Amino acid sequence: MNLLIFFAATIFFTSSLAQENANSYDVQVTVNHLGGRLQISASYTVPINICSAYTFLTDYEASKNIPGIIEAKIISRIGNKVRINRVIEEEILFFHVELKSMIEYTETPYQLISFEQISGDAKFYKGTWRLVSEKDKTAFKYDSLVEFDSLVPSFVISYFIKNNIRSRIEVMAKHATQHKTVDIAKCK
């Protein structure tokens, strides 16, 4: 009986540490159905200044370091608009899904990056990244609406999207903390 209690306590303690580690950046993710689209909201907070956070988000080609993103290539940059060719791979149940898209980002320095799919495999994809300075930390807030053209039922896609987004956001948070620090005086 003592051995059983020991194993139960070990499993509980290990899972508690895993959950604490996984959410050390206060990662939050919600996926809701809105008509035929998925509304995705995610956020995390990391101990970097807002200038470093903005530089991290606008390093579009570095997003290839995020699991599932196969390609991210800048096609053009005109003023505050940037067009990116992006390829994402997903595994949903037994289906291998590859999504290609051209995304146009509109940058509002140190505050907001809005984006919209110009062309691609999704029926609709549009959203924002907002940055909020919180003392010695920055909160990253992601919101999007997406509609896929798929035979896979939407509740299945929703489940896998939520889990994939969470793991990607956690990787992003970790990479953001390792990103080169930018002096705030150089931001303005």
N, C-alpha and C positions, 0 to 999 in steps of 0.2 A: 504494500500500500504506500509506503514512504517513497519507493522508487517511482510510482505512478504520480504522486504529488510533485516530486522533483522534476519529472519530465513535463508535467503540465505547467509548472512555474517557469521552467526554462523556455518552453514554447511561448508562453505569455510574455515573458521578458524580452525575448528575441523579436517577437512581432511588434512589441511596443517600441523598441529601438528602431526597427525598420520603418515604422510609421513616422516616428519623430524625425528620423533622417530624411525620409522622403518628403516631409513637409517643413523642413527647416527654413524654407523661403516663403512660408505662408501661401503655398500654392492652392488656389481655388479654381475649380472648373465646374461649369454647368452647361448642359446641353438640353435645350427644350425644342419642342416642335412648334412651329409657327406657320400655320397653313401647310404648304408642301415643303417648307424649308426648315433647316435646322438653325436655331439661334445658339451660337456658341459664345460663352463668356469665360474668360480665364484671367487670372492675375497672379502675380508673385511680387515679392519685395526683396530687394538685395541691398547690401551696404555699400552702395556706390553713389556718387553725385549724379545729378540729372544730366550734366554734360556728357559724362562717361556713358550713361544709359542711352542717350540719344545717339551717340557715336556707335555704340554697340548695335542698336536697332537698324541703323542706316548702313551698316556693313553687310549689304544684301548678299554678296557672294560668299561670305563666311557662313551663311545659313546652311551650306552644304554639310556642315559639321553636326547638324541636327538629324537624328534618326528619321528615316523616311524621305528626306529631301535629297534627291539624287543630283539635281542640277539647279543652280540659281545663277543666271548670267545677266549682267546689265547690258541691255540693248541700246538704250539712249538715256541721256540726262539733259533736260532742257528746263532751265530755271529751277523751280522746286518740284518738277515732275520727273520721275524715274520709271522707266519701263524695264521689267525683268522677265526673262523666259525662265519658267520654273517647271521642274518635273518632280512629282511626288509618287512614291510607291506605298501601297497599303496592302495588307493581308487581311481580308475580311472573310472569316470562316475558311472555306476552301477556295476562295476567289482571290486571285492576284489582280490588284487594280493599279493601273498606272494613270495618273492624271497629269496632263500637260496643259500649261496655261501661260498667257501673257498677262502680267499684272502691272497696272499703273499705280504707282505710289505718289501721293502728294504730301510733301514734307512741310510741316510748320515747326521750325526748329525748337527743340527742347520742350515741346508740349504734345504734339499730335502727328501721327502719320496715318493718313487715310489711304485705303487701297480699294481697287476694283478690278475684277477680271475684265480685260478688253476682249480676249478670245481664249477659248480653251474647252476642256472636256466637261467642266461643271456647267449646269444650266445657268447658275447664278452664284457669284461669290463677291462679296463686298464687306468692308469693315474698317476698323480703326485700331491703332495702338495709341494709348494715352500714357503719358508719363506724369507722375505726381511726386513732387519732392516732399519727403517726410523726415525732417531733421537730417540725420546723417545717412538716410536711406532713400531709395527711389522705388516707387510702386509702378509696375508695368501692368497696364490694363488692356486686355484684348477683347474686342467684341466683333462678331461677324455674323452674317447670314449666308448660308450656303444651300444650294439645291443641286443634288446630284442627278445625273441621268443614269439610273441603274436598275437592274432587275432584282437586286437584293432588297428585301423589305426594309423600310425606313427605320423600324425599331432595332433591327440588327445593325444597320449602319450607325445609328445613334449610339448604341452600346460600344461599338469598336472605336468610333470617333472620340467618345468621352475618354476612354482608356488611352488611346494614342495621343490625344491632345495633352492629357495629364503628364505622360512620360516625356513628351517633347518640351512642355513648359518647364519641367524639372531640369531637363538638360540645358535649356536656355538659361535658366536661373544660375545654374552652376557655371556655364560659360561666361555669363555677364559678370560674375564676381571675379573671374580670371582675366577679364578684358583690361586692356591698358587704361590706366587712370588718366583722365584728361583734366587739366587745371581749369577750374570754373572761370577764371579770369580770361582764358582764351576763348570761352564760349560766346561772350557778349559782343 
